[in-house]
Every structure is written in C-alpha cells, then in structure tokens.
Amino acid sequence: MKLLIVLGVFVVILLLIYLRLRPYIRMARQMFGVAREVRRVVRDDAVSINRTADAGDRLVRCDACQTWIPASRALKLRSSSASYCSHACLESKAEESKRKAAS
C-alpha cells in the first residue's frame, strides 16, 4: 500500500513537470521539424540540380532564333522535330510560316 502511494505521488509530480514543460517541448518539436524540412528541401534541390545537369548535357538549337538551349528546357511540337526556346519564338516562327504561305 505504501508503495502505491509513493508511486502515485511520483506520477503526479511527473505530470506537473510535463504540464510545465509542454510549451517548451512543443517549441523544440517545431524547431526540429523546421530543421528536418530545410534539410529535405536542400537535398531535393541538390538532386534536381544533378538531374537538370544530366538532362542538360545535350543541347538543341531553337528553330526561330538559332539559340542553343538545354534539351530539358526546349519546347517541342508533337507534329515535328522542331525545338523552340520560348513561346515567343514559337509564335514568331508560326507567323513567319504564315507569311511565306500567303506570298
């Protein structure tokens, strides 16, 4: 019986300590969560940089402005093998071909 009373008092003391420290424990968990998220973002950026470098080894030439761009960034049409560096180049090439067809 004496042991149960001592154990009960011990549990109550631990509960009071936990309730007092709970805001600090929550703050520490949030800080560790932020650090974990930063580490994940940095790791994902490093992986994407490596992936971009691997895909960017091959260069293609824009059919409108003749600029060399990485193949991963090129805009390609399904109907042809033409590559363009931007939507503006794609539209200018389309207008140019319309003018040629009208002449």
Biotite code that builds the C-alpha atoms (Angstrom):
import biotite.structure as struc

atoms = struc.array([
    struc.Atom([0.000, 0.000, 0.000], chain_id="A", res_id=1, res_name="MET", atom_name="CA", element="C"),
    struc.Atom([2.835, 2.339, 0.884], chain_id="A", res_id=2, res_name="LYS", atom_name="CA", element="C"),
    struc.Atom([4.436, 1.613, -2.495], chain_id="A", res_id=3, res_name="LEU", atom_name="CA", element="C"),
    struc.Atom([1.253, 2.595, -4.369], chain_id="A", res_id=4, res_name="LEU", atom_name="CA", element="C"),
    struc.Atom([1.071, 5.925, -2.535], chain_id="A", res_id=5, res_name="ILE", atom_name="CA", element="C"),
    struc.Atom([4.731, 6.698, -3.318], chain_id="A", res_id=6, res_name="VAL", atom_name="CA", element="C"),
    struc.Atom([4.199, 5.660, -6.931], chain_id="A", res_id=7, res_name="LEU", atom_name="CA", element="C"),
    struc.Atom([1.059, 7.844, -7.165], chain_id="A", res_id=8, res_name="GLY", atom_name="CA", element="C"),
    struc.Atom([2.895, 10.878, -5.761], chain_id="A", res_id=9, res_name="VAL", atom_name="CA", element="C"),
    struc.Atom([5.751, 10.251, -8.200], chain_id="A", res_id=10, res_name="PHE", atom_name="CA", element="C"),
    struc.Atom([3.307, 10.101, -11.145], chain_id="A", res_id=11, res_name="VAL", atom_name="CA", element="C"),
    struc.Atom([1.610, 13.328, -10.037], chain_id="A", res_id=12, res_name="VAL", atom_name="CA", element="C"),
    struc.Atom([5.000, 15.082, -9.788], chain_id="A", res_id=13, res_name="ILE", atom_name="CA", element="C"),
    struc.Atom([5.964, 13.861, -13.277], chain_id="A", res_id=14, res_name="LEU", atom_name="CA", element="C"),
    struc.Atom([2.610, 15.043, -14.641], chain_id="A", res_id=15, res_name="LEU", atom_name="CA", element="C"),
    struc.Atom([3.069, 18.517, -13.143], chain_id="A", res_id=16, res_name="LEU", atom_name="CA", element="C"),
    struc.Atom([6.601, 18.735, -14.581], chain_id="A", res_id=17, res_name="ILE", atom_name="CA", element="C"),
    struc.Atom([5.324, 17.650, -18.000], chain_id="A", res_id=18, res_name="TYR", atom_name="CA", element="C"),
    struc.Atom([2.498, 20.227, -17.928], chain_id="A", res_id=19, res_name="LEU", atom_name="CA", element="C"),
    struc.Atom([5.009, 22.940, -17.015], chain_id="A", res_id=20, res_name="ARG", atom_name="CA", element="C"),
    struc.Atom([7.445, 21.951, -19.797], chain_id="A", res_id=21, res_name="LEU", atom_name="CA", element="C"),
    struc.Atom([4.849, 21.232, -22.500], chain_id="A", res_id=22, res_name="ARG", atom_name="CA", element="C"),
    struc.Atom([5.161, 24.628, -24.297], chain_id="A", res_id=23, res_name="PRO", atom_name="CA", element="C"),
    struc.Atom([8.949, 24.216, -24.474], chain_id="A", res_id=24, res_name="TYR", atom_name="CA", element="C"),
    struc.Atom([8.632, 20.645, -25.725], chain_id="A", res_id=25, res_name="ILE", atom_name="CA", element="C"),
    struc.Atom([6.199, 21.808, -28.432], chain_id="A", res_id=26, res_name="ARG", atom_name="CA", element="C"),
    struc.Atom([8.583, 24.590, -29.471], chain_id="A", res_id=27, res_name="MET", atom_name="CA", element="C"),
    struc.Atom([11.512, 22.157, -29.650], chain_id="A", res_id=28, res_name="ALA", atom_name="CA", element="C"),
    struc.Atom([9.478, 19.766, -31.814], chain_id="A", res_id=29, res_name="ARG", atom_name="CA", element="C"),
    struc.Atom([8.589, 22.615, -34.179], chain_id="A", res_id=30, res_name="GLN", atom_name="CA", element="C"),
    struc.Atom([12.235, 23.681, -34.425], chain_id="A", res_id=31, res_name="MET", atom_name="CA", element="C"),
    struc.Atom([13.328, 20.121, -35.211], chain_id="A", res_id=32, res_name="PHE", atom_name="CA", element="C"),
    struc.Atom([10.527, 19.891, -37.781], chain_id="A", res_id=33, res_name="GLY", atom_name="CA", element="C"),
    struc.Atom([11.736, 23.069, -39.485], chain_id="A", res_id=34, res_name="VAL", atom_name="CA", element="C"),
    struc.Atom([15.316, 21.798, -39.494], chain_id="A", res_id=35, res_name="ALA", atom_name="CA", element="C"),
    struc.Atom([14.149, 18.480, -40.975], chain_id="A", res_id=36, res_name="ARG", atom_name="CA", element="C"),
    struc.Atom([12.158, 20.309, -43.675], chain_id="A", res_id=37, res_name="GLU", atom_name="CA", element="C"),
    struc.Atom([15.119, 22.551, -44.565], chain_id="A", res_id=38, res_name="VAL", atom_name="CA", element="C"),
    struc.Atom([17.366, 19.504, -44.844], chain_id="A", res_id=39, res_name="ARG", atom_name="CA", element="C"),
    struc.Atom([14.803, 17.800, -47.115], chain_id="A", res_id=40, res_name="ARG", atom_name="CA", element="C"),
    struc.Atom([14.458, 20.870, -49.353], chain_id="A", res_id=41, res_name="VAL", atom_name="CA", element="C"),
    struc.Atom([18.238, 21.237, -49.673], chain_id="A", res_id=42, res_name="VAL", atom_name="CA", element="C"),
    struc.Atom([18.585, 17.545, -50.500], chain_id="A", res_id=43, res_name="ARG", atom_name="CA", element="C"),
    struc.Atom([15.756, 17.738, -53.093], chain_id="A", res_id=44, res_name="ASP", atom_name="CA", element="C"),
    struc.Atom([17.359, 20.833, -54.675], chain_id="A", res_id=45, res_name="ASP", atom_name="CA", element="C"),
    struc.Atom([20.692, 19.032, -54.933], chain_id="A", res_id=46, res_name="ALA", atom_name="CA", element="C"),
    struc.Atom([19.001, 16.058, -56.573], chain_id="A", res_id=47, res_name="VAL", atom_name="CA", element="C"),
    struc.Atom([17.105, 18.286, -59.028], chain_id="A", res_id=48, res_name="SER", atom_name="CA", element="C"),
    struc.Atom([20.303, 20.189, -59.884], chain_id="A", res_id=49, res_name="ILE", atom_name="CA", element="C"),
    struc.Atom([22.040, 16.897, -60.654], chain_id="A", res_id=50, res_name="ASN", atom_name="CA", element="C"),
    struc.Atom([19.037, 15.715, -62.666], chain_id="A", res_id=51, res_name="ARG", atom_name="CA", element="C"),
    struc.Atom([18.983, 19.002, -64.612], chain_id="A", res_id=52, res_name="THR", atom_name="CA", element="C"),
    struc.Atom([22.709, 18.785, -65.279], chain_id="A", res_id=53, res_name="ALA", atom_name="CA", element="C"),
    struc.Atom([22.308, 15.242, -66.585], chain_id="A", res_id=54, res_name="ASP", atom_name="CA", element="C"),
    struc.Atom([19.398, 16.162, -68.851], chain_id="A", res_id=55, res_name="ALA", atom_name="CA", element="C"),
    struc.Atom([21.080, 19.430, -69.852], chain_id="A", res_id=56, res_name="GLY", atom_name="CA", element="C"),
    struc.Atom([24.181, 17.764, -71.249], chain_id="A", res_id=57, res_name="ASP", atom_name="CA", element="C"),
    struc.Atom([22.522, 17.613, -74.664], chain_id="A", res_id=58, res_name="ARG", atom_name="CA", element="C"),
    struc.Atom([21.872, 20.951, -76.371], chain_id="A", res_id=59, res_name="LEU", atom_name="CA", element="C"),
    struc.Atom([19.366, 21.687, -79.114], chain_id="A", res_id=60, res_name="VAL", atom_name="CA", element="C"),
    struc.Atom([19.065, 24.731, -81.355], chain_id="A", res_id=61, res_name="ARG", atom_name="CA", element="C"),
    struc.Atom([15.949, 26.911, -81.411], chain_id="A", res_id=62, res_name="CYS", atom_name="CA", element="C"),
    struc.Atom([14.484, 26.870, -84.933], chain_id="A", res_id=63, res_name="ASP", atom_name="CA", element="C"),
    struc.Atom([13.430, 30.526, -84.719], chain_id="A", res_id=64, res_name="ALA", atom_name="CA", element="C"),
    struc.Atom([16.381, 32.392, -83.166], chain_id="A", res_id=65, res_name="CYS", atom_name="CA", element="C"),
    struc.Atom([19.123, 29.727, -83.510], chain_id="A", res_id=66, res_name="GLN", atom_name="CA", element="C"),
    struc.Atom([19.969, 29.902, -79.779], chain_id="A", res_id=67, res_name="THR", atom_name="CA", element="C"),
    struc.Atom([21.387, 26.774, -78.150], chain_id="A", res_id=68, res_name="TRP", atom_name="CA", element="C"),
    struc.Atom([19.350, 25.626, -75.140], chain_id="A", res_id=69, res_name="ILE", atom_name="CA", element="C"),
    struc.Atom([19.318, 22.503, -72.939], chain_id="A", res_id=70, res_name="PRO", atom_name="CA", element="C"),
    struc.Atom([17.032, 19.803, -74.284], chain_id="A", res_id=71, res_name="ALA", atom_name="CA", element="C"),
    struc.Atom([15.188, 19.673, -70.960], chain_id="A", res_id=72, res_name="SER", atom_name="CA", element="C"),
    struc.Atom([14.035, 23.302, -71.377], chain_id="A", res_id=73, res_name="ARG", atom_name="CA", element="C"),
    struc.Atom([13.163, 23.172, -75.076], chain_id="A", res_id=74, res_name="ALA", atom_name="CA", element="C"),
    struc.Atom([9.573, 23.442, -76.298], chain_id="A", res_id=75, res_name="LEU", atom_name="CA", element="C"),
    struc.Atom([8.855, 20.725, -78.841], chain_id="A", res_id=76, res_name="LYS", atom_name="CA", element="C"),
    struc.Atom([5.922, 20.249, -81.165], chain_id="A", res_id=77, res_name="LEU", atom_name="CA", element="C"),
    struc.Atom([4.381, 16.814, -81.437], chain_id="A", res_id=78, res_name="ARG", atom_name="CA", element="C"),
    struc.Atom([3.962, 17.100, -85.196], chain_id="A", res_id=79, res_name="SER", atom_name="CA", element="C"),
    struc.Atom([7.611, 17.922, -85.972], chain_id="A", res_id=80, res_name="SER", atom_name="CA", element="C"),
    struc.Atom([11.073, 17.622, -84.512], chain_id="A", res_id=81, res_name="SER", atom_name="CA", element="C"),
    struc.Atom([11.400, 21.415, -84.208], chain_id="A", res_id=82, res_name="ALA", atom_name="CA", element="C"),
    struc.Atom([12.589, 22.832, -80.885], chain_id="A", res_id=83, res_name="SER", atom_name="CA", element="C"),
    struc.Atom([11.973, 26.350, -79.577], chain_id="A", res_id=84, res_name="TYR", atom_name="CA", element="C"),
    struc.Atom([13.451, 28.234, -76.631], chain_id="A", res_id=85, res_name="CYS", atom_name="CA", element="C"),
    struc.Atom([10.272, 30.174, -75.749], chain_id="A", res_id=86, res_name="SER", atom_name="CA", element="C"),
    struc.Atom([6.645, 30.678, -76.669], chain_id="A", res_id=87, res_name="HIS", atom_name="CA", element="C"),
    struc.Atom([7.594, 33.955, -78.369], chain_id="A", res_id=88, res_name="ALA", atom_name="CA", element="C"),
    struc.Atom([9.968, 32.121, -80.728], chain_id="A", res_id=89, res_name="CYS", atom_name="CA", element="C"),
    struc.Atom([7.312, 29.517, -81.426], chain_id="A", res_id=90, res_name="LEU", atom_name="CA", element="C"),
    struc.Atom([4.751, 32.200, -82.306], chain_id="A", res_id=91, res_name="GLU", atom_name="CA", element="C"),
    struc.Atom([7.219, 34.189, -84.441], chain_id="A", res_id=92, res_name="SER", atom_name="CA", element="C"),
    struc.Atom([8.098, 31.047, -86.415], chain_id="A", res_id=93, res_name="LYS", atom_name="CA", element="C"),
    struc.Atom([4.384, 30.341, -86.932], chain_id="A", res_id=94, res_name="ALA", atom_name="CA", element="C"),
    struc.Atom([3.769, 33.890, -88.177], chain_id="A", res_id=95, res_name="GLU", atom_name="CA", element="C"),
    struc.Atom([6.785, 33.618, -90.471], chain_id="A", res_id=96, res_name="GLU", atom_name="CA", element="C"),
    struc.Atom([5.490, 30.402, -91.989], chain_id="A", res_id=97, res_name="SER", atom_name="CA", element="C"),
    struc.Atom([2.036, 32.009, -92.466], chain_id="A", res_id=98, res_name="LYS", atom_name="CA", element="C"),
    struc.Atom([3.651, 34.932, -94.322], chain_id="A", res_id=99, res_name="ARG", atom_name="CA", element="C"),
    struc.Atom([5.576, 32.526, -96.568], chain_id="A", res_id=100, res_name="LYS", atom_name="CA", element="C"),
    struc.Atom([2.406, 30.600, -97.318], chain_id="A", res_id=101, res_name="ALA", atom_name="CA", element="C"),
    struc.Atom([0.477, 33.796, -98.139], chain_id="A", res_id=102, res_name="ALA", atom_name="CA", element="C"),
    struc.Atom([3.164, 35.009, -100.581], chain_id="A", res_id=103, res_name="SER", atom_name="CA", element="C"),
])
